[in-house]
Amino acid sequence: MKLMSINVGLPRQVEWHGETVTTAIFKLPVAGVVTVKTLNLEGDCQGDLTVHGGERKAVYAYPIEHYEYWRRELPATDLAWGTFGENFTTEGLLEPDIRIGDRIRVGSAEFLVTQPRMPCFKLGIRFGRDDMVKRFLRSGRTGFYLAVVREGEVATGHSIEIVGRDAHGVTVADIASLYARDRDNDDLLRRAVDVPALPESWKGYLRKRLFEPDE
């Protein structure tokens, strides 16, 4: 498992459907050693802190393995690393295998897997497509967010090591499936709400689904 690219970006204003929108989804690869802080990477920032960023969404990771799928789906689109707004383009960490609550080490920093990425309309801005959010969710290729457990330094090419596995066994793909497809799996819903690393916003949503299924 390896860190294939580190990508950062600062908020910028773009025009979208006649409105000015502030977004930091445009990430570019950077070389050399990058410092990891509690809330983000050196040189990176989020555009709207009401829905992006924070301790539970400090770093966004996206598997390099998904790029081949998107090259087939979007053959006319230039898909450089960081195109999906990810900070880490990773190799060997896939959503069905990585669990919510797993701890991973990259360089001298450690991270906690917290949740899949549920994109907003700004993903559509990045690709210039109104259908991109639906296509992204339908694909199941969500990537995942990381909280910073220990600050440190990372660099492209560093190995990625899983140093702790969460005992509940709820994967990133499981949570994404509960949102998009597997909406009536009570057993999975119950296990998911017991995972300490899953943010309370997700737990509240899943509890509502569990105890108010007809809502």
C-alpha positions in Angstrom: 0.0 0.0 0.0 1.4 3.4 -1.0 0.7 7.1 -1.1 0.8 7.8 -4.8 0.1 11.6 -4.8 -0.4 14.4 -2.3 -2.8 17.1 -3.5 -3.7 20.4 -2.0 -5.6 23.5 -2.9 -6.9 26.8 -1.5 -10.5 28.2 -2.0 -11.2 30.0 -5.2 -14.3 31.6 -6.7 -15.8 30.1 -9.8 -18.9 30.8 -11.8 -21.5 28.1 -11.9 -25.0 28.4 -13.5 -24.8 32.2 -13.2 -23.7 32.2 -9.5 -20.3 32.8 -7.9 -19.3 29.8 -5.7 -16.4 29.5 -3.4 -14.7 26.0 -3.5 -11.4 24.4 -2.8 -12.2 21.2 -4.7 -9.5 22.0 -7.3 -6.5 20.2 -5.9 -3.0 19.9 -7.5 -0.2 17.4 -6.7 2.7 18.8 -4.7 6.2 17.4 -4.3 8.4 17.0 -1.3 7.6 16.6 2.4 4.1 17.9 3.5 3.2 18.7 7.1 0.0 17.1 8.4 -1.9 19.2 10.9 -5.0 18.3 12.9 -7.4 20.1 10.5 -5.6 19.7 7.1 -2.4 19.4 5.2 0.1 22.2 4.7 -1.1 24.3 1.8 -4.6 23.0 1.8 -7.9 24.5 3.0 -11.6 23.9 2.7 -14.0 26.3 1.0 -17.1 25.9 3.2 -16.3 24.8 6.7 -20.0 24.3 7.5 -20.0 21.1 5.5 -16.3 20.4 4.7 -13.3 20.0 6.8 -13.1 19.7 10.6 -11.4 17.1 12.6 -13.4 14.2 11.2 -12.8 15.3 7.6 -9.3 16.6 7.8 -7.9 14.6 4.9 -9.7 13.0 2.0 -8.3 9.8 0.4 -9.2 8.4 -3.0 -8.0 5.1 -4.4 -5.9 5.3 -7.5 -7.6 2.1 -8.7 -10.8 4.0 -9.4 -9.2 6.2 -12.0 -9.3 3.6 -14.7 -13.0 3.2 -14.2 -13.5 7.0 -14.6 -11.3 7.1 -17.6 -13.7 4.6 -19.3 -16.8 6.5 -18.0 -15.4 10.0 -18.9 -13.0 9.5 -21.8 -12.9 13.2 -22.8 -12.0 14.3 -19.2 -8.4 15.0 -18.1 -8.1 12.9 -14.9 -4.9 14.0 -13.2 -4.3 12.9 -9.6 -6.4 15.1 -7.3 -9.2 15.5 -9.8 -11.8 14.2 -7.3 -10.7 16.7 -4.7 -8.7 14.2 -2.8 -5.7 15.1 -0.6 -4.2 11.5 -0.8 -4.3 9.4 -3.9 -3.7 6.0 -2.5 -2.9 2.5 -3.7 -4.1 -0.6 -2.1 -6.9 0.8 0.2 -10.3 0.1 -1.2 -13.7 0.8 0.4 -14.9 -2.8 0.8 -11.7 -3.6 2.7 -11.0 -0.6 4.9 -13.1 -0.3 8.0 -14.5 2.8 9.8 -12.3 3.1 12.8 -9.2 1.6 11.2 -5.9 3.4 12.0 -3.4 3.9 9.3 0.2 5.3 9.3 1.8 7.3 6.5 5.2 8.7 7.1 5.3 10.0 10.7 1.6 10.8 10.8 -1.3 8.5 11.9 -4.9 8.7 10.7 -8.3 7.3 11.6 -10.8 6.3 9.0 -14.1 8.1 9.8 -16.6 8.0 6.9 -17.1 7.7 3.1 -17.3 10.9 1.0 -20.9 12.0 0.1 -20.3 14.7 -2.5 -22.1 18.0 -2.8 -22.8 19.9 -6.1 -19.2 21.2 -6.1 -18.1 17.8 -7.6 -20.2 18.7 -10.5 -18.4 22.1 -10.7 -15.1 20.3 -10.8 -16.1 18.2 -13.7 -18.4 20.7 -15.4 -21.2 18.1 -15.3 -24.6 18.4 -13.5 -24.9 14.6 -13.4 -21.5 14.0 -11.7 -22.8 13.6 -8.1 -25.3 10.9 -9.1 -22.7 9.1 -11.2 -20.2 9.2 -8.3 -22.7 7.8 -5.8 -24.0 5.2 -8.2 -20.4 4.0 -8.8 -19.8 3.2 -5.1 -16.3 4.6 -5.5 -16.6 7.1 -2.7 -13.1 7.3 -1.2 -13.0 8.1 2.5 -12.2 10.8 5.1 -9.5 10.6 7.7 -9.1 12.2 11.0 -5.5 13.1 12.1 -4.6 11.0 15.2 -0.9 12.1 15.2 0.5 15.1 13.3 3.6 14.5 11.3 5.0 14.6 7.8 4.2 12.7 4.6 5.6 12.5 1.1 4.6 10.9 -2.1 5.9 7.4 -2.3 5.5 6.7 1.4 4.1 3.3 2.3 0.7 3.1 4.0 0.4 0.7 7.0 -2.8 -0.3 8.8 -1.8 -0.2 12.4 -5.2 -0.9 14.0 -8.4 -2.6 12.8 -11.8 -1.7 14.2 -13.5 -4.7 15.8 -17.0 -3.8 14.5 -16.0 -4.8 11.0 -18.1 -2.0 9.3 -16.4 -1.0 6.1 -16.5 2.3 4.2 -18.4 0.5 1.5 -21.0 -0.6 4.1 -21.7 2.9 5.2 -22.0 4.2 1.6 -24.3 1.3 0.8 -26.6 2.1 3.7 -26.9 5.6 2.3 -27.4 4.7 -1.4 -28.6 1.2 -1.7 -28.9 -1.2 1.3 -31.4 0.9 3.2 -33.2 -1.8 5.1 -30.3 -3.8 6.5 -31.1 -3.6 10.2 -28.2 -5.7 11.4 -25.7 -3.5 9.6 -27.5 -0.3 10.8 -27.2 -1.5 14.4 -23.5 -2.4 14.0 -22.8 0.9 12.3 -24.2 3.1 15.0 -22.0 1.4 17.6 -18.7 2.3 15.7 -17.0 4.9 17.9 -15.2 6.5 14.9 -18.3 7.1 12.9 -19.3 10.8 13.3 -22.4 11.6 15.2 -24.0 13.2 12.2 -23.9 9.8 10.5 -25.1 8.0 13.6 -28.1 10.3 13.9 -29.1 9.7 10.3 -28.7 5.9 10.7 -30.6 5.8 14.0 -33.5 7.6 12.4 -33.5 5.0 9.6 -33.4 2.2 12.2 -36.1 3.4 14.5 -38.2 5.3 12.0 -38.0 3.2 8.9 -41.1 4.6 7.3 -40.0 8.2 7.5 
